[in-house]
Amino acid sequence: MAVEKPEPKIRYQFTCTAADGSLIGKFSSLDEVWASTRYMHIADCQVAYVGPGPLVLTPEEAAAVNAAVAAGAPPGQAAELCLRIVRACTRTDHRTLAASLSAYGVPVVKGALTLAPLAPQAALFTRWLKTSSPQ
């Protein structure tokens, strides 16, 4: 008899919109955002923590926050920094990519690449980092 896996705990809600402000969808994971049939139309995603109790970072999230802090993000605001990193992993409109990544900053982009190295836009983030940060 097969053992059923428990439903994964929902930690985040992603509210993704198109450039015209119309709702593309509400999702509960980065994988769902990336798998959306309208992914290429996403212009913005708001991310909110919706898990039980205060946000306690997973080991993967902690590694991403640590990478961002090592790259210059101020320490001490791990939950807020984690939310910015998760949001950066969703999708950045290609028309505003450079400006959006500059607004996030090198630490958040490095954290995003640590959290989701195979994200759909990871190669674009890596290319941006090469032109934006001193070697």
Secondary structure, DSSP 8 states (H G I E B T S, - for coil): -----------EEEEEEETTS-EEEEESSHHHHHH-TTGGGEEEEEEEE-SSSS----HHHHHHHHHHHHTT--TT-HHHHHHHHHHHHH---GGGHHHHHHHH-HHHHHHHHHH-TTSTTHHHHHHHHHHHS--
